[in-house]
Amino acid sequence: MLPLPHPSGRPGALMQAEMAEQPDRLASLLARRAQVGAQVRALAGAGLAGTVLVARGSSDNAATCGAYMLEMATRRPVASSSPSVHLLYRAGVDFSGYLLIAVSQSGQTPEITEVVEAARSRGARAIAITNDPSSPLAVAAHLVVDLGAGQELAVPATKTVTAQLAAFAVVAQALGDIGLTDRAAAALPAQVAGLLADPGPAEDLAQWLAGADRLATVARGLLYGAAAEVALKVEETTSLFSTAFSAADLRHGPIAAASLGLPVLALAHPGPALADVVEVAEELRHRGARVRRAGPLEPSDLPWPDGPEVLAPVLAVVRGQQLALSLARRLGRDPDSPPGLSKVTPT
């Protein structure tokens, strides 16, 4: 479905309106965490061998964050499955003992549904994380985690992505303690509302990026998927070439690009990965990169509140949405309907 023009006529009005829904949508989803958790535990059962994730686009970025959460929660391996293995190469993979989690905002991407059907036929216990509980993907799975985000019309996914990140936290917490406490869950919607009421830092970063032809985002651990989502959001709304790097992978060659004055946004949150990201950001700066820092740091160009690291990806992605929206408007683009993109990509 193509986005409908907003009555205000301002570019990005739909995207901004859907971003504004996020506190209420997150509160509603997190209020169901006990029910969802019980269903997940019942499906996972005993003897879990591991978890396999399948997704594309923004959903895949959410799944990257989810992989960290699930591996820490289950103490079992988590892998990202390539649809091509099943649908092009017809490998006939044995999923006995595995939990399969398929992620799709619309639930309409054919290859994701086909992977679930193939995996179920070979022993997988399948969960669909989707915004449409009647979609083909939902029908194919054993269990549906309904995002409940409401219809999303702007092409860039916003409220559905943060809901996916929260859903992964809920699913992982059901399988092992990752720090999603009642207090943290209750605080998140207000924290997101506070960020949305404070667009100034993102607008300042948009001004910094306005003349750039590329952007690199850098993170590690739980924020790596969020860094990828921030890069994707900027890229799809502005056509600015953007890519994400793990702080560790960056040192294996790509760091050489820093000498060309590369704009870098480093995302970090208090936790085991913080020191490494701060260190690589300083190394990038010394090599000539133009570095800005995001997170509850001192100083920070794009701050968000401190709290459990497991929920930091939600806060980071909201800040990334603000940056993408502001930069698109500054560049005279309409982020609601980027050229050549559609809401559902039928791969």
SVG drawing of the C-alpha trace seen along z (x, -y; Angstrom):
<svg xmlns="http://www.w3.org/2000/svg" viewBox="-7 -22 52 55">
<polyline fill="none" stroke="black" stroke-width="0.4" points="0.0,0.0 1.3,-3.4 1.3,-6.1 -1.6,-8.5 -0.7,-12.2 -1.1,-13.8 -3.6,-16.7 -0.9,-19.0 1.1,-18.5 4.4,-18.6 6.9,-16.1 7.3,-13.3 4.0,-14.1 2.9,-10.5 6.3,-9.3 6.2,-11.8 2.7,-10.9 3.5,-7.2 6.6,-7.9 4.5,-9.8 2.3,-6.7 5.3,-4.7 4.9,-5.3 1.3,-4.1 2.0,-1.2 5.0,-0.1 3.0,-0.4 0.2,1.8 2.7,4.5 4.7,4.6 1.4,4.8 0.9,8.2 4.4,9.5 3.3,12.1 0.7,13.6 3.2,13.7 5.9,15.1 3.8,18.0 2.9,18.8 6.5,18.7 7.6,21.0 4.9,23.5 5.9,23.6 9.7,23.8 9.3,26.6 12.2,28.6 15.3,29.7 15.7,26.5 18.7,27.0 18.8,23.4 17.0,20.6 16.8,19.7 15.7,16.2 14.5,15.3 13.7,11.7 14.5,9.0 15.1,5.2 14.2,3.4 12.8,6.6 16.3,8.2 17.9,5.3 15.5,6.0 16.3,9.7 20.0,8.9 19.3,7.3 17.1,10.2 19.8,12.7 21.9,11.2 19.0,11.3 18.0,14.9 21.5,16.3 22.0,14.7 18.6,15.9 18.6,19.5 22.4,20.2 21.9,22.0 23.2,20.9 21.1,18.5 21.5,18.3 20.1,16.2 18.7,18.3 19.1,17.4 15.8,18.0 17.9,18.9 19.1,22.0 15.6,23.3 13.9,21.8 16.6,21.7 19.0,24.5 16.2,26.7 18.6,27.9 16.0,29.7 17.4,28.5 16.5,30.5 14.9,28.1 14.2,30.7 14.6,29.2 14.8,25.6 12.7,22.6 12.2,20.6 11.3,16.9 10.1,15.2 9.8,11.4 7.8,9.4 5.9,6.2 3.3,7.0 3.5,10.8 3.1,10.6 6.6,11.3 6.3,14.6 9.8,16.0 9.5,15.5 6.3,17.4 7.7,20.2 10.7,20.6 8.3,21.0 6.3,23.6 9.4,25.5 10.9,25.4 7.7,26.5 7.5,29.5 11.0,30.4 10.4,30.1 10.6,26.4 8.5,24.7 7.6,21.5 6.9,18.0 5.8,15.2 6.4,11.6 4.2,9.5 1.8,6.6 -0.9,8.5 -2.2,11.6 -4.3,12.7 -1.4,12.5 0.0,15.5 3.0,15.5 0.8,15.6 -1.2,18.5 2.0,20.5 3.4,20.2 2.5,22.1 2.4,18.9 1.9,15.2 3.3,12.3 1.0,9.6 2.9,6.2 -0.4,4.3 1.2,1.3 -1.7,0.3 -1.6,-0.3 1.6,-1.9 1.3,-4.0 4.7,-5.7 7.2,-3.6 9.9,-3.8 9.0,-1.4 9.1,-3.2 6.5,-2.1 6.6,1.5 10.4,1.7 10.5,0.4 7.6,2.9 9.7,5.7 12.6,4.8 10.3,4.8 8.8,8.1 12.2,9.7 13.0,8.5 9.7,10.0 10.3,13.4 13.9,13.6 12.9,12.7 10.4,15.5 13.3,18.0 15.9,16.6 16.5,13.4 18.0,10.6 17.1,7.7 13.6,6.8 12.2,6.0 8.7,4.7 10.2,1.3 12.2,1.1 9.2,2.1 7.0,-0.5 9.6,-3.2 10.2,-2.7 7.1,-4.4 7.7,-7.6 11.4,-7.5 10.4,-7.3 7.9,-10.1 10.6,-12.2 12.9,-11.6 10.1,-12.5 9.5,-15.7 13.2,-16.6 14.1,-16.6 16.8,-19.3 19.8,-16.9 18.7,-15.1 18.1,-18.4 21.6,-19.5 23.0,-16.2 21.0,-16.6 22.6,-20.0 26.0,-18.3 25.2,-15.7 23.4,-17.9 26.5,-18.2 27.7,-14.7 27.6,-12.0 27.8,-9.0 27.4,-8.0 28.8,-5.1 27.2,-4.0 29.2,-2.0 28.1,0.0 28.7,3.4 26.7,6.0 23.0,5.3 23.2,2.0 24.7,3.4 21.3,4.1 20.1,0.7 23.1,-0.9 22.1,1.0 18.5,-0.3 19.7,-3.9 21.8,-3.6 18.9,-2.0 16.5,-4.7 18.8,-7.5 19.6,-5.7 16.0,-5.0 14.6,-8.4 17.4,-10.5 19.3,-8.3 22.5,-9.1 24.7,-6.0 24.8,-4.7 26.2,-1.5 26.7,0.0 29.8,1.6 30.5,3.5 33.3,1.8 35.2,5.0 34.8,5.6 35.6,2.0 39.2,2.7 39.6,5.4 40.1,3.1 37.2,0.6 38.7,-1.7 41.1,-2.9 38.3,-4.9 38.4,-7.2 41.3,-9.1 38.9,-10.4 36.9,-12.4 34.2,-9.8 31.1,-11.0 30.6,-8.4 27.9,-8.1 29.0,-5.9 26.2,-4.4 27.0,-3.3 25.2,-2.5 26.5,-1.6 27.3,2.1 30.0,4.6 30.3,3.0 30.6,-0.6 34.4,-0.9 35.2,0.7 32.8,-1.6 34.2,-4.7 37.7,-3.5 37.1,-2.9 35.3,-6.3 38.4,-8.0 40.6,-6.0 38.4,-7.0 38.6,-10.6 42.4,-10.5 42.5,-8.9 40.5,-11.8 36.9,-10.8 34.2,-13.2 32.8,-11.5 29.6,-12.1 28.5,-10.1 25.0,-8.8 23.8,-7.4 23.8,-8.2 27.4,-9.4 29.3,-12.5 29.5,-14.2 26.8,-13.0 25.5,-14.5 22.4,-12.4 21.5,-11.4 19.0,-9.0 18.2,-7.8 20.2,-5.3 18.6,-2.0 18.8,1.7 20.9,2.3 18.3,4.7 16.0,1.8 18.6,-0.6 18.0,0.5 14.5,-1.0 15.8,-4.3 18.6,-4.4 16.2,-3.6 13.9,-6.3 16.8,-8.8 17.7,-7.4 14.2,-8.0 14.4,-11.6 17.7,-12.0 16.3,-10.5 13.2,-12.6 15.0,-15.8 17.7,-15.2 15.2,-14.2 13.3,-17.5 16.5,-19.5 17.4,-17.9 14.0,-18.5 12.9,-14.9 9.6,-13.3 10.5,-10.5 6.9,-9.2 7.3,-8.0 11.0,-7.6 11.4,-7.1 11.5,-3.5 10.4,-2.0 7.2,-0.5 5.8,0.6 5.9,4.4 8.8,5.8 7.6,9.1 10.9,11.1"/>
</svg>
